[in-house]
């Protein structure tokens, strides 16, 4: 099973290749919000003012106790969570990018997939007994919250096991409200049967590194490589952006030395790969549920 943590690692590999961060290991469990952490390896290379990262934790270093391998920290740096740690957890020392930052970028990329510009979606469905009197069907609250469009409505022929009849798109109306949302049929559906509503839903943000992007966020198994591509492009652009900041320049530089160069160009290539993959997945989705047009 692929996890969000796996997707973050993929984004880092594509961005930084074989470049590695210096790491240490947690040697004793710490409670949420702890202001000191015990490490397994030597801490003399860690100094005040550094940033450490473990899971979604980001700490600002206040000082160390080299004799006890303790690091005194300010938890919750960069507005990060203040989670407990376990023995053996990796601690990244002055990481190129924290998992907390990349986790937020990844969530933005997941949600962006179901934006109008990309047009991808998760396929969900609910079933209801036929309401032969009013031909009106309430959309469950959980479904209404993620609803972005109808894909297919069909009803089972009364008395049959698996004989379904599709309803064309002009034969119903959809009303999405803050309170009750419903679907109203414009033709009579025979009673004694059930009606199935298959709809497009927006993707959901992950809440932890161990979330499954398929089960928890709604992506298909073939989509999980796309959000890391968006993260790669973001990281590459921040590299050039950081390089071009005036306060990072120690001396005067010619204009030709300051402009966006290789990383920005690579980011543009990643953007093209991203768009190609989105189009491929959109084509794959349209083959899963046929579009039923009115006659």
N, C-alpha and C positions, 0 to 999 in steps of 0.2 A: 504493500500500500504506500502510495506517495503521500507525504505530509507537507504542510506549509514549510516546515524546516528544511525538507529536501529541496523545495523550490527556491528558498533563499540561498542554499548552498550552490545550486545550479547557476543562479544569477551571479554569485561571487566568482565562480570558476570562469564563466564566460567573460567577465569584466577584467579580472586580475590574473587569469591564467595560473601559472605555477607560483606566483608571488604569495608568500605566506605571512601571517601575522604572528608575533610572539605570543605564546600562550603560557598559562599556568593552570593548576588544578585546585579545585576546592577540596580542602582536607577535613573540614568539619561542617556539619549542617548549620546553617544560619537561618534565623527566623525572618519573616517579611519585615522590611524596614530596618534591618540590622545596620549599625554604623561601623562595624568592623568585620572583616572576613579573614578566615584562616586558609592559607595556601600551602600546597605541598612542596613546591619548588622554591628556590631562593628568591627573596623579594628585594634584594639590594638594588636591582635595576629599576625598581618602581619608585618614582619620586612624586612629591606633592605637585598637584596641578595636572597630573595625567588623568586620562579617562580609561576606565576598565568596563568590560562588557561581559555578561554571562547570561545566556538566554535573552530575555527581554529586559533584564536589569541593565542599567547604565549607572556607574558610580563615578564620582569625582574624588580623587585621592587627596586626603588631608595630610597623611604621613604614614610611616611604617614602623614596625618593631622587628628588626631583622633577626633578633635572637629568638623570637617566638613565631616568626613567619606570619605576622599579622599585618594587615593593611587597614588603616583607618579611613573610612570613606564617608561621603555624603550620598545617601541613597536617593533614587528618584531623579537623578540628573537628566536634563533634556526632557523633563516631563514623563520619564519612563515609569513603568510599574515598579513596585517594590515587592518583588516575589521572594519566596524562600529559595534557598539553594540546597543542593544535595552533594554528598561526597562524590568526587570524580567529575563534577561539571567543569567544562572548559571555561577558563577566564581569558578573554582576549585583552592584551595590553596595548593601548593606543591603536585600536583597530582602524583599518582603512574605512570601514563602515560598520556601525553597530547593527546587530540584528533588530534592535528596536526601530531604528530608522528604516531599515530595509523592509521590515514587517509592515510598516505603515505604507510605504511605497507599493508593496505587493498587494495590499488590500485595495489601494486606489486603482491598481491595474486590473484586479479582478472585477471590481464594480464597473470600470470603464468598458469592459468587454460587452456589457449589456446596454451601453449608451446608444443613442440613435446613430452616431457616426460609425460605430462598429456593427451593431445590429445582432450580436449573438445573444443567446438566451438559454435558459434551462427549460426543459419540457416537463410540465407537471399536469396532473389531471385529477378530477374528482367526479364522483358518480352520484346521481340522485334518482329517486323514484319519480316516474312521470307524474306531473301535476296536470291531469286532464282538464281540470276546471279553469284554472287561471293561466296555465302555461307560463308560469313565472318561477324562476329558480334562484334562490339566494346563493351568493358566492360566499363560502366560509371566510371568516375574517383573516385567517392565516394565508389563504390563497389570494384574497383581495389585496393584501399588503404587498405582495410580490408581482401582482398581475400587470403585464404590459401589453397583452393582446391575445386574441383568441386564435388558435390554430385549427381546431376541428371540433365539431359537435356531431354526435351520431347517437342513434337510439337502437336498442335491440328490438327486433321484431317480436311482438308478444307470442309467447309459447315456444320460441326457438331457443336454441342453446347459444349459438355464436353467429347468428345472422344479424348484421348491423346495417343500418341505412344512414348515409351521411346527409347532413342538412347544409344547404348552401349558405354562404355568408350573408346574403340579403334576406334570409328568412328569420333573422333574430336581431335584437337590439341589446346592447350592453350598457349598464348604468353603474359607474363606479362612484360611490359617495363615501364621505367620512364615516357615516354610520353604516347603513345596510347597502350593500352592493348586490345587484341582481342581473339576471339575463332573462329577457322576455322573448318567447317564441312568437313568431308571426304566422305560424301555421299550427294546426292541431296535430299533436303527437298522441298516438293511441295509448290508452291506459293499460295497466297490467304489465308494464315493462320498466326499463331503466334507461336513463339518458346519461351519456358520458361527455364531459367537457374537458378538452385538452387545450392548454393555454401556454403562452410564453410567459416566463417569469424572469425577474432580474436576479442576478447572482448576489450572494450574501457574503459579507466580510467575514474573515476568519477571526476567532477570538483567542487562539493560542497557537503556538508553534506546532503542536501535535494535531491540529485539525486536519481532517481529510478534505482536500479541495473538491473532491467529487461528492462525498456524502454530506459535508457540512456547508460547502459554498455553492454547490450546484453545477460545477463544471463537469464536462464529460471527460473521460480518461484521455481523449485525444487532444484536449485543450490545455492541459497542464503545462505545456512548454511555452505558451504565449505570454502569460504574465511575467515570467522571468525575462523575456526579451524586452518588455517595457521597462523593467527595472534596470537592465543593462544600459539601455539608452539614457536613462536618467542619471545613472552613476557616471557614465562617460562624460555627459555634459557638465555635471558638477565638478569633474576634475579640471576641465578647461576653465570653467567659471571661477573656481578657486585660484587657479594659476594667474588669472587676469586681474584679480583684485589688487588695487593699488597698495594696500597695506602689506601684501605678501611680496612686493618687489623691493629688494634691498638696495637697488641702485637704479639710475636712469637706464631705460631700455628703448631701443628703436621700435618704431611702430610695427615693423615686420616681425618683431619678436614677441609681440603681445597678442596678436589676433588668434582666434580659434583655429586650430590646425587639425592634427591627426585624430584626436579623440572625437571632435565634433564630426569629422568626416565619417569615422567608423559608426558613430551614433546614427547618422543618416542612413547608412547601410543597414543597420539593425532595424530602423524604422521601416524600410522597404520590406525586409524579411517579416517583420511584425504584420504589416498590411497583407502580405501574401498569405500568411498563416490564418489571419482572420477570414479572408475570402475563402480559403479552403474549408475552414470549419463551418462557414455559413452555407456553403454548397452541401456539406455533409448533413447539416441540420434539415435543409429543405427536402432531402431524400427520405428522412425518417418519418415526416408527417406530410402527406400530400396536401397541396393547396386546393381547396374545394371552391370552385367559382360558381356563381349563380348563372342559370341558363335563361 
